[in-house]
């Protein structure tokens, strides 16, 4: 039983998967923030073009 627990606590494969998940979450947050900023900028620009065409 002790050897099983020792192997469980020394196994680092799960830690690596969690690190990749945290990195992926961080990248996705950056992508969403960038897309939101671009969308707001485009919306403002289209509104200005629409106003100038009227």
PyMOL commands that place a pseudoatom at each C-alpha (Angstrom):
pseudoatom trace, name=CA, resn=UNK, resi=1, chain=A, elem=C, hetatm=0, pos=[0.000, 0.000, 0.000]
pseudoatom trace, name=CA, resn=UNK, resi=2, chain=A, elem=C, hetatm=0, pos=[2.850, 2.364, 0.807]
pseudoatom trace, name=CA, resn=UNK, resi=3, chain=A, elem=C, hetatm=0, pos=[4.493, 1.756, -2.555]
pseudoatom trace, name=CA, resn=UNK, resi=4, chain=A, elem=C, hetatm=0, pos=[1.195, 2.509, -4.306]
pseudoatom trace, name=CA, resn=UNK, resi=5, chain=A, elem=C, hetatm=0, pos=[0.854, 5.819, -2.450]
pseudoatom trace, name=CA, resn=UNK, resi=6, chain=A, elem=C, hetatm=0, pos=[4.512, 6.644, -3.079]
pseudoatom trace, name=CA, resn=UNK, resi=7, chain=A, elem=C, hetatm=0, pos=[4.066, 6.079, -6.828]
pseudoatom trace, name=CA, resn=UNK, resi=8, chain=A, elem=C, hetatm=0, pos=[0.860, 8.157, -6.813]
pseudoatom trace, name=CA, resn=UNK, resi=9, chain=A, elem=C, hetatm=0, pos=[2.506, 11.143, -5.135]
pseudoatom trace, name=CA, resn=UNK, resi=10, chain=A, elem=C, hetatm=0, pos=[5.675, 10.952, -7.249]
pseudoatom trace, name=CA, resn=UNK, resi=11, chain=A, elem=C, hetatm=0, pos=[3.748, 10.790, -10.558]
pseudoatom trace, name=CA, resn=UNK, resi=12, chain=A, elem=C, hetatm=0, pos=[3.947, 14.199, -12.250]
pseudoatom trace, name=CA, resn=UNK, resi=13, chain=A, elem=C, hetatm=0, pos=[1.894, 13.443, -15.386]
pseudoatom trace, name=CA, resn=UNK, resi=14, chain=A, elem=C, hetatm=0, pos=[-1.228, 15.007, -13.908]
pseudoatom trace, name=CA, resn=UNK, resi=15, chain=A, elem=C, hetatm=0, pos=[0.660, 18.161, -12.956]
pseudoatom trace, name=CA, resn=UNK, resi=16, chain=A, elem=C, hetatm=0, pos=[1.777, 18.570, -16.556]
pseudoatom trace, name=CA, resn=UNK, resi=17, chain=A, elem=C, hetatm=0, pos=[-1.788, 18.260, -17.823]
pseudoatom trace, name=CA, resn=UNK, resi=18, chain=A, elem=C, hetatm=0, pos=[-2.964, 20.881, -15.328]
pseudoatom trace, name=CA, resn=UNK, resi=19, chain=A, elem=C, hetatm=0, pos=[-0.169, 23.239, -16.416]
pseudoatom trace, name=CA, resn=UNK, resi=20, chain=A, elem=C, hetatm=0, pos=[-1.207, 22.877, -20.058]
pseudoatom trace, name=CA, resn=UNK, resi=21, chain=A, elem=C, hetatm=0, pos=[-4.831, 23.531, -19.112]
pseudoatom trace, name=CA, resn=UNK, resi=22, chain=A, elem=C, hetatm=0, pos=[-3.853, 26.731, -17.281]
pseudoatom trace, name=CA, resn=UNK, resi=23, chain=A, elem=C, hetatm=0, pos=[-1.782, 27.889, -20.262]
pseudoatom trace, name=CA, resn=UNK, resi=24, chain=A, elem=C, hetatm=0, pos=[-4.666, 27.125, -22.625]
pseudoatom trace, name=CA, resn=UNK, resi=25, chain=A, elem=C, hetatm=0, pos=[-7.100, 29.055, -20.437]
pseudoatom trace, name=CA, resn=UNK, resi=26, chain=A, elem=C, hetatm=0, pos=[-4.770, 32.047, -20.371]
pseudoatom trace, name=CA, resn=UNK, resi=27, chain=A, elem=C, hetatm=0, pos=[-4.393, 32.031, -24.143]
pseudoatom trace, name=CA, resn=UNK, resi=28, chain=A, elem=C, hetatm=0, pos=[-8.146, 31.783, -24.638]
pseudoatom trace, name=CA, resn=UNK, resi=29, chain=A, elem=C, hetatm=0, pos=[-8.729, 34.764, -22.327]
pseudoatom trace, name=CA, resn=UNK, resi=30, chain=A, elem=C, hetatm=0, pos=[-6.262, 36.831, -24.379]
pseudoatom trace, name=CA, resn=UNK, resi=31, chain=A, elem=C, hetatm=0, pos=[-7.981, 35.810, -27.632]
pseudoatom trace, name=CA, resn=UNK, resi=32, chain=A, elem=C, hetatm=0, pos=[-11.425, 36.740, -26.297]
pseudoatom trace, name=CA, resn=UNK, resi=33, chain=A, elem=C, hetatm=0, pos=[-10.173, 40.099, -25.036]
pseudoatom trace, name=CA, resn=UNK, resi=34, chain=A, elem=C, hetatm=0, pos=[-8.534, 40.875, -28.387]
pseudoatom trace, name=CA, resn=UNK, resi=35, chain=A, elem=C, hetatm=0, pos=[-11.633, 39.862, -30.348]
pseudoatom trace, name=CA, resn=UNK, resi=36, chain=A, elem=C, hetatm=0, pos=[-13.794, 42.008, -28.081]
pseudoatom trace, name=CA, resn=UNK, resi=37, chain=A, elem=C, hetatm=0, pos=[-11.541, 45.033, -28.626]
pseudoatom trace, name=CA, resn=UNK, resi=38, chain=A, elem=C, hetatm=0, pos=[-11.498, 44.545, -32.390]
pseudoatom trace, name=CA, resn=UNK, resi=39, chain=A, elem=C, hetatm=0, pos=[-15.278, 44.105, -32.445]
pseudoatom trace, name=CA, resn=UNK, resi=40, chain=A, elem=C, hetatm=0, pos=[-15.830, 47.337, -30.538]
pseudoatom trace, name=CA, resn=UNK, resi=41, chain=A, elem=C, hetatm=0, pos=[-13.464, 49.196, -32.852]
pseudoatom trace, name=CA, resn=UNK, resi=42, chain=A, elem=C, hetatm=0, pos=[-15.173, 47.834, -35.961]
pseudoatom trace, name=CA, resn=UNK, resi=43, chain=A, elem=C, hetatm=0, pos=[-18.616, 48.643, -34.601]
pseudoatom trace, name=CA, resn=UNK, resi=44, chain=A, elem=C, hetatm=0, pos=[-17.599, 52.266, -34.009]
pseudoatom trace, name=CA, resn=UNK, resi=45, chain=A, elem=C, hetatm=0, pos=[-16.084, 52.523, -37.480]
pseudoatom trace, name=CA, resn=UNK, resi=46, chain=A, elem=C, hetatm=0, pos=[-19.171, 51.042, -39.190]
pseudoatom trace, name=CA, resn=UNK, resi=47, chain=A, elem=C, hetatm=0, pos=[-21.396, 53.422, -37.257]
pseudoatom trace, name=CA, resn=UNK, resi=48, chain=A, elem=C, hetatm=0, pos=[-19.292, 56.379, -38.441]
pseudoatom trace, name=CA, resn=UNK, resi=49, chain=A, elem=C, hetatm=0, pos=[-19.457, 55.193, -42.054]
pseudoatom trace, name=CA, resn=UNK, resi=50, chain=A, elem=C, hetatm=0, pos=[-23.204, 54.671, -41.792]
pseudoatom trace, name=CA, resn=UNK, resi=51, chain=A, elem=C, hetatm=0, pos=[-23.682, 58.157, -40.351]
pseudoatom trace, name=CA, resn=UNK, resi=52, chain=A, elem=C, hetatm=0, pos=[-21.567, 59.771, -43.091]
pseudoatom trace, name=CA, resn=UNK, resi=53, chain=A, elem=C, hetatm=0, pos=[-23.546, 57.944, -45.806]
pseudoatom trace, name=CA, resn=UNK, resi=54, chain=A, elem=C, hetatm=0, pos=[-26.899, 59.230, -44.529]
for i in range(1, 54): cmd.bond("trace and resi %d" % i, "trace and resi %d" % (i + 1))
show_as sticks, trace
zoom trace
